[in-house]
Amino acid sequence: MTETPLGPNHILVVFHTTFPETQGGINVMIDALVRAWTRMGLRVSLFAPAPWEQRGLSVTSFGPITLYKMRLRPYRDSRRPWRGLLGFLAELPVTMWRLHRLMRREGVDVVHFHTPREYQLVFQLLSLLGGPPGVLTFHGTDALEFARNQETKPGMLRWIVGRMAALTSVARHYARQIEAAHPALAGIRVIPNGIPPIEEESIAPCGVELPERFWVMVGWIEPPKAQDVAVRAWGEVRRHASDLHLVIVGDQPFVQPGQPYYPGFFEQVRQLARDNGADSRIHWVGSLPRAQVLNVLQRARGLIFPTHREGMPYVLLEAGAVGLPVVCNRIPPFTDLLESGRTGWLTPDSDHQALAEAVLRLEADPVRRRAMGSAWQEQVRRNYSREAMAEGYLVLFRELTGKPFGRDDRP
């Protein structure tokens, strides 16, 4: 296959997660965008804040993709406020000069920020001096926290967000919430997440022993994802379908090694499974690489997703990509995505009995279960492709800059 030559337009994608020195470590959305944009002939680079000990700019290449990492000192230290501020001000000129040289040297046309973060202050100060426009994407929890002013320093973050050239959200519901809380930010564009064709995905053996008949749940083990609701539901399921198992993929999040973000929650749900007799029917397999998760999804009979809050999760699209029926919590992001009874099954929030009944009804009617999976698969292929997502952002970039961004505008 002939590679598409890279054109003049350059997108710098800024994200906050630690980046392993392999391309497989990129966030799923960023990975999909990068692959699509490079196929469209665009230049794409990545930027991630470096660890505290790294003061200079480092450069790593992954094929046509370049990763830049540099320390972005926070403007305030909660333990030593004045010392932190003075350190930030002392380091700011050098930081801005390095970023300015990077933007000029690489010809960056637009900066795409992956969720709002306080370190983006430096980029926004640079934009005041003529730097490239910034586009910020809201996803799920970050959108909810911003709409409710739940950040640790909401005033500064509001200023950073308000300085963006454009704002986007992966879910219409969260865009409406932010606009209602912050009317000055009206006009958030909704660009849904997209997924590549499953044929292009790398699918690997899952590496764990799976039961013959099972449903699956994927996500962090934490109260918002509602594994407690899933466990209670499976206590009901096992009374009517004793051979039907539940596989839970995911680990509990940690603030730092040995310090769970939600202390005791994992132990509570494990004890709940033992108390209601479902422990032998629930399998906790921990986190798995995405290629292995896809393998589990392909072998499952359905996906349950009783989460209390969400944006547009990729596991839901991945379930659709493999034709898997989904039973989800009836929350606004999912009511925007799914037609209950046709492309999925929506159950009331925290209602474990309704969740169990939905699973049992679909198990009792395999024709409907397969039809529901096929309908969701068709909708994902039609409306939530990687290319549609990538083009949605490029349309916005063209509007902001007046540049083609991958589109051949020659007569």
C-alpha positions as CSV (number, residue, x, y, z in Angstrom):
1,M,0.0,0.0,0.0
2,T,1.4,3.4,-1.0
3,E,1.6,5.9,1.9
4,T,-0.1,9.2,1.6
5,P,2.5,12.0,1.4
6,L,2.2,14.3,4.3
7,G,0.9,17.8,3.5
8,P,1.8,21.2,4.9
9,N,-0.9,21.5,7.6
10,H,0.3,20.5,11.1
11,I,-1.8,19.5,14.1
12,L,-0.2,19.4,17.6
13,V,-2.3,17.1,19.9
14,V,-1.7,17.9,23.6
15,F,-2.7,15.3,26.2
16,H,-2.1,14.7,29.9
17,T,-1.6,11.0,30.4
18,T,1.8,9.4,30.7
19,F,2.9,8.2,27.3
20,P,4.6,4.8,27.2
21,E,7.4,4.6,24.6
22,T,5.2,2.7,22.2
23,Q,2.4,4.0,20.0
24,G,0.1,1.4,21.5
25,G,0.0,3.5,24.7
26,I,-1.9,6.4,23.2
27,N,-5.4,7.1,24.3
28,V,-7.9,5.3,22.1
29,M,-9.5,8.5,20.7
30,I,-6.1,10.1,20.1
31,D,-4.8,7.0,18.4
32,A,-7.9,6.9,16.1
33,L,-7.5,10.6,15.2
34,V,-3.8,10.3,14.6
35,R,-4.1,7.3,12.3
36,A,-7.0,8.9,10.4
37,W,-5.3,12.3,10.0
38,T,-2.0,10.8,8.8
39,R,-3.9,8.7,6.3
40,M,-5.5,11.9,5.1
41,G,-2.0,13.4,4.4
42,L,-1.8,15.6,7.5
43,R,1.2,16.1,9.7
44,V,0.4,15.2,13.4
45,S,2.6,15.6,16.4
46,L,2.0,14.8,20.1
47,F,2.9,16.8,23.2
48,A,2.7,15.5,26.8
49,P,3.9,17.1,30.0
50,A,7.2,15.5,31.1
51,P,8.1,14.3,34.6
52,W,9.3,16.9,37.1
53,E,13.0,16.0,36.6
54,Q,12.9,16.6,32.9
55,R,13.3,20.3,32.2
56,G,14.4,20.3,28.6
57,L,12.4,19.4,25.5
58,S,12.7,15.7,24.4
59,V,11.8,14.4,21.0
60,T,10.8,10.8,20.1
61,S,9.6,9.5,16.7
62,F,7.1,6.7,16.0
63,G,7.1,6.4,12.2
64,P,5.6,9.7,10.9
65,I,4.5,10.7,14.4
66,T,6.7,12.8,16.7
67,L,6.2,13.0,20.4
68,Y,7.4,16.1,22.3
69,K,7.7,16.0,26.1
70,M,8.7,18.9,28.4
71,R,8.1,19.8,32.0
72,L,5.3,22.4,32.4
73,R,5.7,23.7,35.9
74,P,2.3,24.4,37.7
75,Y,1.7,28.0,38.6
76,R,0.8,27.1,42.2
77,D,2.0,24.6,44.8
78,S,-0.6,23.9,47.5
79,R,2.1,23.1,50.0
80,R,4.2,26.3,49.3
81,P,1.9,28.7,47.4
82,W,4.3,31.6,47.2
83,R,7.3,29.5,46.4
84,G,5.4,27.7,43.8
85,L,4.2,30.9,42.1
86,L,7.7,32.4,42.1
87,G,9.1,29.2,40.6
88,F,6.4,29.2,37.9
89,L,7.2,32.9,37.0
90,A,10.9,32.3,37.0
91,E,10.6,29.3,34.6
92,L,7.8,30.8,32.5
93,P,9.9,32.8,30.0
94,V,12.1,29.8,29.2
95,T,9.1,27.5,28.8
96,M,7.3,29.9,26.5
97,W,10.4,30.4,24.4
98,R,10.8,26.7,23.9
99,L,7.2,26.2,23.0
100,H,7.3,29.3,20.7
101,R,10.4,27.8,18.9
102,L,8.7,24.5,18.6
103,M,5.5,26.0,17.0
104,R,7.5,28.1,14.6
105,R,10.0,25.4,13.6
106,E,7.4,22.8,13.0
107,G,4.8,25.1,11.5
108,V,2.0,24.1,13.8
109,D,-1.4,25.4,12.5
110,V,-3.7,24.3,15.3
111,V,-3.3,22.8,18.8
112,H,-5.9,20.2,19.9
113,F,-6.2,19.8,23.7
114,H,-7.4,16.5,25.1
115,T,-9.5,17.5,28.2
116,P,-9.0,20.8,30.1
117,R,-5.9,20.9,32.4
118,E,-4.2,23.8,34.3
119,Y,-0.8,23.3,32.5
120,Q,-2.6,24.6,29.3
121,L,-2.2,28.1,30.8
122,V,1.2,28.3,29.1
123,F,-0.3,27.5,25.7
124,Q,-3.0,30.1,26.2
125,L,-0.4,32.8,27.2
126,L,1.4,31.9,24.0
127,S,-1.7,32.3,22.0
128,L,-2.0,35.9,23.3
129,L,1.3,36.5,21.6
130,G,0.2,35.1,18.2
131,G,0.5,31.4,18.8
132,P,-1.7,28.9,16.9
133,P,-5.4,28.6,17.9
134,G,-6.4,26.0,20.4
135,V,-9.3,23.5,20.3
136,L,-10.4,21.8,23.5
137,T,-12.4,18.5,23.7
138,F,-14.6,17.6,26.7
139,H,-15.2,13.9,27.2
140,G,-17.2,12.7,30.3
141,T,-16.1,13.3,33.9
142,D,-14.1,16.3,32.9
143,A,-17.2,17.9,31.3
144,L,-19.3,17.1,34.4
145,E,-16.7,18.5,36.8
146,F,-16.3,21.7,34.7
147,A,-20.1,22.2,34.5
148,R,-20.4,21.8,38.3
149,N,-17.3,23.9,39.1
150,Q,-15.7,20.9,40.9
151,E,-12.1,21.5,39.9
152,T,-9.5,22.4,42.5
153,K,-9.0,25.8,40.8
154,P,-12.1,26.5,38.8
155,G,-11.4,30.2,38.2
156,M,-8.1,29.6,36.4
157,L,-9.5,26.6,34.4
158,R,-12.5,28.7,33.3
159,W,-10.1,31.4,32.0
160,I,-8.1,28.7,30.1
161,V,-11.2,27.2,28.6
162,G,-12.6,30.6,27.7
163,R,-9.5,31.5,25.8
164,M,-9.8,28.5,23.5
165,A,-10.6,29.3,19.8
166,A,-13.2,26.5,19.9
167,L,-14.7,24.0,22.2
168,T,-16.0,20.5,21.3
169,S,-17.7,17.7,23.2
170,V,-18.0,14.0,22.4
171,A,-21.6,14.0,23.8
172,R,-24.5,16.4,23.2
173,H,-25.6,16.1,26.8
174,Y,-22.4,17.4,28.3
175,A,-22.2,20.2,25.8
176,R,-25.7,21.3,27.0
177,Q,-24.6,21.1,30.7
178,I,-21.5,23.2,30.2
179,E,-23.4,25.8,28.2
180,A,-26.1,26.0,30.9
181,A,-23.5,26.5,33.6
182,H,-21.3,28.8,31.6
183,P,-23.5,30.8,29.1
184,A,-20.4,32.6,27.7
185,L,-19.2,29.3,26.3
186,A,-22.3,28.7,24.2
187,G,-21.7,27.1,20.8
188,I,-19.8,24.0,21.8
189,R,-19.6,21.7,18.8
190,V,-20.5,18.0,19.3
191,I,-18.1,15.7,17.5
192,P,-18.8,12.1,18.5
193,N,-16.0,9.6,19.0
194,G,-15.3,7.2,16.1
195,I,-13.8,3.8,15.8
196,P,-11.9,2.1,13.0
197,P,-13.3,-0.9,11.2
198,I,-12.8,-4.0,13.4
199,E,-11.0,-5.7,10.5
200,E,-8.2,-3.3,11.0
201,E,-7.9,-3.8,14.7
202,S,-5.2,-6.1,16.3
203,I,-7.1,-8.8,18.2
204,A,-5.0,-11.0,20.5
205,P,-5.9,-14.0,22.7
206,C,-7.1,-12.7,26.0
207,G,-4.7,-14.6,28.0
208,V,-7.2,-15.6,30.7
209,E,-9.6,-18.5,31.0
210,L,-13.1,-17.5,30.2
211,P,-16.4,-19.4,30.9
212,E,-18.4,-20.8,28.0
213,R,-21.4,-18.5,28.4
214,F,-20.8,-15.0,29.7
215,W,-21.7,-11.4,29.5
216,V,-19.0,-8.8,30.0
217,M,-18.5,-5.4,31.8
218,V,-15.5,-3.2,31.0
219,G,-14.2,-0.2,33.0
220,W,-12.5,1.1,36.0
221,I,-13.6,-0.5,39.2
222,E,-15.0,2.6,40.9
223,P,-18.4,3.8,42.2
224,P,-19.3,5.9,39.1
225,K,-19.0,2.7,36.9
226,A,-21.4,0.9,39.3
227,Q,-19.9,-2.6,39.6
228,D,-22.0,-2.9,42.7
229,V,-25.2,-2.6,40.6
230,A,-23.8,-5.3,38.2
231,V,-22.9,-7.6,41.1
232,R,-26.4,-7.3,42.6
233,A,-27.9,-7.9,39.2
234,W,-25.9,-11.1,38.8
235,G,-27.2,-12.3,42.1
236,E,-30.6,-12.3,40.4
237,V,-29.4,-13.7,37.1
238,R,-27.8,-16.8,38.6
239,R,-31.1,-17.8,40.2
240,H,-32.6,-18.2,36.7
241,A,-29.6,-18.9,34.5
242,S,-27.0,-20.7,36.7
243,D,-24.6,-21.3,33.8
244,L,-24.5,-17.7,32.8
245,H,-21.4,-15.9,34.0
246,L,-20.2,-12.3,34.2
247,V,-16.6,-11.3,33.3
248,I,-15.5,-7.9,34.7
249,V,-12.5,-6.4,32.9
250,G,-10.7,-3.5,34.7
251,D,-8.8,-2.5,37.8
252,Q,-9.4,0.0,40.5
253,P,-7.7,3.4,39.9
254,F,-4.9,4.5,42.1
255,V,-3.8,8.0,43.1
256,Q,-0.3,6.5,43.5
257,P,0.9,3.0,44.0
258,G,-0.8,1.4,47.0
259,Q,-3.3,4.2,47.4
260,P,-6.7,3.5,45.7
261,Y,-8.7,6.5,44.5
262,Y,-11.8,4.9,46.1
263,P,-10.4,3.0,49.2
264,G,-12.4,-0.1,50.0
265,F,-14.8,-0.1,47.0
266,F,-13.2,-3.1,45.3
267,E,-13.3,-5.1,48.5
268,Q,-17.0,-4.1,49.1
269,V,-18.2,-5.3,45.7
270,R,-16.2,-8.5,46.1
271,Q,-17.9,-9.1,49.4
272,L,-21.2,-8.2,47.9
273,A,-20.7,-11.0,45.3
274,R,-20.0,-13.5,48.1
275,D,-23.0,-12.4,50.1
276,N,-25.5,-12.8,47.3
277,G,-24.1,-16.1,46.1
278,A,-22.8,-14.8,42.8
279,D,-19.1,-15.0,43.5
280,S,-18.6,-18.3,41.6
281,R,-20.3,-16.7,38.5
282,I,-18.3,-13.5,38.5
283,H,-14.8,-13.4,37.1
284,W,-12.5,-10.4,37.9
285,V,-9.8,-10.5,35.2
286,G,-8.1,-7.1,35.8
287,S,-7.0,-4.7,33.1
288,L,-6.3,-6.1,29.7
289,P,-4.6,-4.6,26.6
290,R,-7.2,-3.3,24.1
291,A,-6.4,-6.1,21.6
292,Q,-7.3,-8.7,24.3
293,V,-10.5,-6.7,25.3
294,L,-11.7,-7.0,21.7
295,N,-11.1,-10.7,21.9
296,V,-13.3,-10.9,25.1
297,L,-16.0,-8.8,23.5
298,Q,-16.1,-11.1,20.4
299,R,-16.6,-14.2,22.7
300,A,-19.2,-12.6,25.0
301,R,-23.0,-12.8,24.6
302,G,-23.6,-9.2,25.6
303,L,-22.2,-6.1,27.3
304,I,-23.6,-4.6,30.5
305,F,-22.8,-0.9,31.3
306,P,-24.7,0.3,34.4
307,T,-22.4,3.4,34.8
308,H,-23.9,6.5,36.5
309,R,-22.0,9.0,34.4
310,E,-20.3,8.8,31.0
311,G,-19.4,10.7,27.9
312,M,-19.2,8.5,24.8
313,P,-17.2,5.4,25.9
314,Y,-15.2,3.5,23.4
315,V,-16.2,0.1,24.9
316,L,-19.7,0.8,23.8
317,L,-18.5,1.5,20.2
318,E,-16.3,-1.6,20.3
319,A,-19.2,-3.7,21.4
320,G,-21.1,-2.4,18.4
321,A,-18.1,-3.0,16.1
322,V,-18.3,-6.7,16.9
323,G,-22.1,-6.9,16.9
324,L,-22.6,-7.3,20.6
325,P,-26.0,-6.4,22.2
326,V,-25.6,-3.8,25.1
327,V,-27.7,-3.2,28.2
328,C,-26.9,0.3,29.6
329,N,-28.0,2.7,32.3
330,R,-30.7,5.2,31.2
331,I,-28.5,8.3,31.4
332,P,-28.7,11.2,28.9
333,P,-25.5,10.3,26.9
334,F,-26.9,6.8,26.2
335,T,-30.4,8.0,25.4
336,D,-28.7,10.1,22.7
337,L,-26.9,7.1,21.3
338,L,-29.3,4.2,21.7
339,E,-32.9,3.4,20.8
340,S,-34.0,1.2,23.7
341,G,-35.4,-2.1,22.5
342,R,-33.8,-1.8,19.0
343,T,-30.1,-0.8,19.2
344,G,-29.7,-1.5,22.9
345,W,-31.6,-1.9,26.2
346,L,-31.8,1.0,28.6
347,T,-32.6,0.4,32.3
348,P,-33.3,2.8,35.2
349,D,-30.4,4.2,37.1
350,S,-29.2,1.9,39.9
351,D,-32.0,-0.6,39.3
352,H,-30.2,-4.0,39.5
353,Q,-33.4,-5.9,39.1
354,A,-34.2,-4.2,35.8
355,L,-30.7,-4.9,34.6
356,A,-31.0,-8.6,35.5
357,E,-34.4,-8.8,33.8
358,A,-33.0,-7.3,30.6
359,V,-30.2,-9.8,30.4
360,L,-32.6,-12.7,31.1
361,R,-35.1,-11.6,28.5
362,L,-32.4,-11.3,25.8
363,E,-31.0,-14.7,26.8
364,A,-34.6,-16.2,26.5
365,D,-34.9,-14.6,23.0
366,P,-31.7,-15.2,21.1
367,V,-33.2,-13.9,17.8
368,R,-33.9,-10.6,19.4
369,R,-30.5,-10.6,21.1
370,R,-28.7,-11.1,17.8
371,A,-30.9,-8.5,16.0
372,M,-30.1,-5.9,18.7
373,G,-26.4,-6.5,18.3
374,S,-26.7,-6.3,14.5
375,A,-28.7,-3.0,14.7
376,W,-26.1,-1.4,17.0
377,Q,-23.3,-2.6,14.8
378,E,-24.9,-1.0,11.7
379,Q,-25.4,2.3,13.6
380,V,-21.7,2.3,14.7
381,R,-20.5,1.6,11.2
382,R,-22.8,4.3,9.7
383,N,-22.4,7.1,12.3
384,Y,-19.4,6.6,14.5
385,S,-16.5,5.8,12.2
386,R,-13.0,7.0,12.7
387,E,-13.0,8.9,9.5
388,A,-16.3,10.7,10.4
389,M,-14.7,11.8,13.7
390,A,-11.5,12.9,12.1
391,E,-13.3,14.9,9.4
392,G,-15.5,16.6,12.0
393,Y,-12.4,18.1,13.6
394,L,-10.9,19.0,10.2
395,V,-14.0,21.0,9.3
396,L,-13.6,23.0,12.5
397,F,-9.9,23.5,11.9
398,R,-10.6,24.8,8.4
399,E,-13.1,27.3,9.7
400,L,-10.6,28.5,12.3
401,T,-7.6,28.9,10.1
402,G,-8.8,29.1,6.5
403,K,-6.4,26.3,5.6
404,P,-7.3,23.1,3.7
405,F,-6.3,20.5,6.4
406,G,-6.1,17.5,4.2
407,R,-8.7,18.5,1.6
408,D,-7.4,19.1,-1.9
409,D,-8.8,22.5,-2.9
410,R,-7.0,22.8,-6.1
411,P,-9.2,23.5,-9.2
